[in-house]
Amino acid sequence: MTLFDGKDLEQWDQVGASNWHLEDGVVIADKMDGKEAGYLVSKKPYKDFVLHVEFWSSEDANSGVYFRCLDAKKITDRTCYEANIFDERPDPSYGTGAITRYVEVNQMPKAGGNWNTFEITAKGRDITVVLNEKKTAELRNGMFDEGWIALQHGAGTIKFRRVQIQPL
């Protein structure tokens, strides 16, 4: 199922005050109104799935792909899992490719300035994050078993051009 194909944002609700807008088949956020991050949140929750996300981030971007979020209106790394996109994170152990708060990355890959792909698999308690065809995080955890998907804009520029989900 396609959640975003570059044409519209009908599958998403906006939470927060980032300036999400469509341009040339890409959804972009590059400004915030205040200090709160902005999100595009799926209209429905998902349980077990493979999520494919294509993204471009500026080097100073703070973003992420949140999944199995408990509350569609309050997105945090304490109420969701987050596949992080944050090349300049002060503590790089939970930078790009990590599952924030759960799985660190060693030798954090850099995503800034390039198109990248995340493939996130969540099946039961098993979660895997693959960045550009390289596994960066693996987790066995039953904290969140179902919930919404959210695309984050916290700083810099983030672009998404394709988001697809395959329920398992």
Secondary structure, DSSP 8 states (H G I E B T S, - for coil): -EEE-SS--TTEEEESSB--EEETTEEEE--BSSSS-EEEEESS-BSSEEEEEEEEE-TT-EEEEEEEES-TT---TTTSEEEEE-TT-SSGGGSTTSBTTTB--SS----BTSEEEEEEEEETTEEEEEETTEEEEEEE--S--SBEEEEEEEES-EEEEEEEEEE-
